[in-house]
């Protein structure tokens, strides 16, 4: 599988304080990136006088995701060459630069520059953090699964923080919200520079051999469609939900209701909190059933959620309360996919010991690619059919993810 001309470097497990610092930095950086994205949606709403151009909103998310997807393999390989810790330190600096440019920019089309820098931030940080996590938990299966779940929990906690703080910070500071979220990047920088140990560079495999090895590994190749489809669902809602919730009310759709920012914060924060609780519940199930079986079963929750949302969107808000427990169950089930996928990739990274960050770039490529695809499809669907379009598009992607997960499970079972 691996080019034997490049012997693997000695594995250095990470201490608990180092892991804690790394996982905390993951959460803080995600608060900065998500809060910035939400603030940008409110900026588009202000520019459109209450009726944002949803294609432009979705396109902004797609541009950021596309940049992340394209640059991730190159930055991950560079991280393997120089040591992943150095890349962890550099990534928040790029994010701070992006947010300062967001604050300075007043013309929507010029947002392309900081959007691409925001994509570079995630492309640099995520593969390096996952590689460091895989190295730090080598030889400890239970610790690896727990850390993988905590990693996804930190990501989701960051989403929760960004979702909650994004609307509120925009309300309080306007465009100054971009500078506020730059401070979260600064905290991530301090944690990575002070708490995460220096991990040595690797004797990386030649690129041609590495690509051939990845492609010839069915366990890696068949993983990609499921992860892309799952992340496209995240991208659909992440890039479009705030603009739809805050849009001028439409009588035919209950969820397009011109909700105030603090209500949007409560809705999104509750959603992510359920994800975090669900991931904690999935940890023993991943140990018992295995990652691929959990991935397949979790995607059934992603099919339950749009069905319930569709019903809620066509009844009154008062009547929708009785459906909230069913919606919560669907979210709890759906939450198992992320930690299962991270655990699966960390397990298979041992086959590519010198190129862990390059393998983990697949996580970022498919996450960013799926998010960009979801943001674009979701933006078009929302432009045409508002929340109904978003719901139907996410249900279609859930079906694709279920089929892909079933194929992967049959391979490794």
Secondary structure by P-SEA (a helix, b strand, c coil): cccccccccbbbbbcaaaaaaaaaaaaaaaaaaaaaaaaaaaaaaaaaccccaaaaaaaaaaaaaaaaaaaaaaaaaaaaaacaaaaaaaaaaaaaaaaaaaaaccccccaaaaaaaaaaaaaacaaaaaaaaaaaacccaaaaaaaaaaaaaaaaaaaaaaaaaaaaaaaccccaaaaaaaaaaaaaaaaaaccccbbbbcccccaaaaaaaaaacaaaaaacaaaaaaaaaaaaaaacaaaaaaccccccccccccccaaaaaaaaaaaaaaaaaaaaaaaaaaaaccaaaaaaaaaaaaaaaaaaaaaaacccccccccaaaaaaaaaaaacaaaaaaaaaaaaacccccccccccaaaaaaaaaaaaaaaaaaaaaaaaacaaaaaaaaaaaaaaaaaaaaaaaaaaac
